[in-house]
Each structure stands twice: as C-alpha cells, then as structure tokens.
Amino acid sequence: MRVEGWGPEDYDRVRWEIYKAAVELGGTITGKHGVGAIRKRYLAMRLSPKELEIMRAIKGIFDPNNMLNPDKVLP
C-alpha cells in the first residue's frame, strides 16, 4: 500500500511504531518467514544484547565464512 506524498522515512516511522506496539503487548516483530532484511534493524527492540550475541555465535559456528544469507538476519 502506498500513501501519496510519503517517503521511505514515513514508512520507517510507521513500521517502528507498529513493531514497538507489538513488543509492548508481548508479541514479536517476526513471523513464519523470519527476520529478513527489513526487520533486522528492529531486532534489538525485541532481543537483549546477550541474546543477539548468542545468535551471532551460533551463526558463526554453522556459517564461519558468512556465506549463508550474509547481512540478512542479524544486525
């Protein structure tokens, strides 16, 4: 859906508010398709720095050369 006169920053602002509300209500920002390139910048809103560190460590074990979806999931 497009709103006439809106630019990328407007959509980012709305996306931030929607994800923020979802997390505050106990929900998550991801669905069955995972985080993806768009949502990865919002992942820290839902996960702690320690959780992100653990995720990076696990990815490093299974993908030491960062060849599997590089820069797609973890900020």
Residue frames as qw, qx, qy, qz and C-alpha x, y, z in Angstrom:
[[0.000, 0.890, 0.457, 0.000, 0.00, 0.00, 0.00],
 [0.426, 0.172, 0.014, 0.888, 1.33, 3.43, -0.92],
 [0.093, -0.834, -0.412, 0.355, 0.37, 6.76, 0.60],
 [0.445, 0.736, 0.163, 0.483, 0.68, 9.72, -1.72],
 [0.027, -0.893, 0.198, -0.403, 3.40, 12.10, -0.60],
 [0.773, -0.576, 0.266, -0.005, 5.06, 9.61, 1.75],
 [0.441, 0.670, -0.595, 0.056, 8.73, 8.75, 1.51],
 [0.710, 0.065, -0.675, 0.193, 10.84, 5.95, 2.98],
 [0.116, 0.191, -0.596, 0.771, 11.27, 7.78, 6.29],
 [0.591, -0.171, 0.081, -0.784, 7.48, 7.93, 6.74],
 [0.878, -0.020, -0.420, -0.228, 7.15, 4.18, 6.24],
 [0.523, 0.185, -0.669, 0.494, 10.08, 3.56, 8.60],
 [0.200, -0.247, 0.419, -0.851, 8.38, 5.67, 11.28],
 [0.783, -0.115, -0.064, -0.607, 5.11, 3.77, 10.97],
 [0.811, 0.117, -0.571, 0.049, 6.91, 0.42, 10.90],
 [0.250, 0.260, -0.647, 0.672, 8.79, 1.39, 14.10],
 [0.457, -0.201, 0.301, -0.812, 5.53, 2.28, 15.87],
 [0.875, -0.016, -0.269, -0.402, 3.84, -0.97, 14.81],
 [0.713, 0.158, -0.625, 0.275, 6.78, -3.13, 15.93],
 [0.027, 0.293, -0.551, 0.781, 7.09, -1.17, 19.17],
 [0.663, -0.180, 0.128, -0.715, 3.40, -1.73, 19.96],
 [0.880, 0.058, -0.440, -0.169, 3.68, -5.43, 19.13],
 [0.524, 0.205, -0.661, 0.498, 6.64, -5.88, 21.50],
 [0.199, -0.266, 0.429, -0.840, 4.98, -3.84, 24.28],
 [0.784, -0.101, 0.014, -0.613, 1.93, -6.09, 24.03],
 [0.678, -0.314, 0.660, -0.083, 4.09, -9.21, 24.39],
 [0.857, 0.484, 0.161, -0.068, 4.28, -10.04, 20.70],
 [0.635, -0.272, 0.434, 0.578, 7.15, -10.24, 18.29],
 [0.257, 0.706, -0.208, -0.627, 8.27, -8.46, 15.12],
 [0.093, 0.315, -0.853, -0.405, 8.83, -11.64, 13.16],
 [0.827, 0.120, 0.129, -0.533, 6.54, -14.21, 11.65],
 [0.936, 0.029, 0.349, 0.020, 6.83, -17.53, 9.93],
 [0.720, 0.636, -0.034, 0.275, 9.29, -16.12, 7.38],
 [0.722, -0.194, -0.170, 0.642, 11.83, -14.95, 9.95],
 [0.248, -0.683, -0.102, 0.679, 13.52, -11.60, 10.44],
 [0.561, 0.649, 0.377, 0.350, 14.66, -10.63, 6.96],
 [0.464, 0.228, 0.025, 0.856, 16.46, -7.55, 5.71],
 [0.174, -0.664, -0.202, -0.698, 13.72, -5.06, 6.59],
 [0.679, -0.676, -0.176, -0.227, 13.11, -6.17, 10.17],
 [0.797, -0.022, -0.346, 0.494, 16.71, -6.85, 11.22],
 [0.193, 0.421, -0.229, 0.856, 17.27, -3.24, 12.28],
 [0.548, -0.502, 0.023, -0.669, 14.36, -3.59, 14.71],
 [0.798, -0.093, -0.593, 0.060, 15.51, -6.90, 16.20],
 [0.331, 0.136, -0.569, 0.741, 17.26, -5.22, 19.15],
 [0.443, -0.318, 0.058, -0.836, 13.85, -3.90, 20.18],
 [0.887, -0.197, -0.198, -0.368, 12.80, -7.49, 20.95],
 [0.915, -0.050, -0.289, 0.278, 16.07, -9.20, 21.91],
 [0.476, -0.844, 0.145, 0.199, 18.65, -8.29, 24.52],
 [0.241, 0.799, -0.543, -0.092, 22.29, -7.64, 23.61],
 [0.409, -0.355, 0.837, -0.074, 23.16, -11.03, 25.16],
 [0.749, 0.344, 0.540, -0.173, 20.55, -12.82, 23.02],
 [0.564, 0.803, -0.139, -0.136, 21.92, -11.15, 19.89],
 [0.061, -0.698, 0.714, 0.014, 25.45, -12.14, 20.90],
 [0.607, -0.081, 0.783, -0.108, 24.35, -15.77, 21.31],
 [0.735, 0.586, 0.295, -0.170, 22.63, -15.74, 17.92],
 [0.352, 0.839, -0.403, -0.103, 25.78, -14.34, 16.27],
 [0.295, -0.509, 0.808, -0.038, 27.90, -17.02, 17.96],
 [0.720, 0.185, 0.655, -0.133, 25.59, -19.81, 16.75],
 [0.647, 0.750, 0.032, -0.137, 25.60, -18.40, 13.21],
 [0.076, 0.804, -0.586, -0.062, 29.40, -18.24, 13.38],
 [0.540, -0.253, 0.801, -0.043, 29.58, -21.94, 14.23],
 [0.688, 0.391, 0.610, -0.031, 27.36, -23.04, 11.34],
 [0.540, 0.781, 0.201, 0.241, 28.48, -20.36, 8.87],
 [0.593, -0.545, 0.053, 0.590, 32.07, -19.32, 9.72],
 [0.371, 0.035, 0.404, 0.835, 32.58, -17.69, 6.31],
 [0.238, 0.526, 0.316, -0.753, 29.27, -15.77, 6.50],
 [0.020, 0.068, -0.733, -0.677, 28.11, -17.20, 3.16],
 [0.086, -0.486, -0.863, -0.103, 24.54, -18.11, 4.15],
 [0.092, -0.865, -0.428, -0.246, 22.33, -15.04, 3.78],
 [0.490, -0.072, -0.245, 0.833, 25.06, -12.57, 4.77],
 [0.005, 0.055, 0.153, -0.987, 23.71, -9.45, 6.50],
 [0.374, -0.335, -0.602, -0.621, 20.10, -10.64, 6.16],
 [0.618, -0.526, -0.579, -0.078, 19.18, -11.65, 9.70],
 [0.601, -0.559, -0.303, 0.484, 21.47, -10.21, 12.35],
 [0.109, 0.985, 0.019, 0.129, 22.10, -6.51, 12.78]]
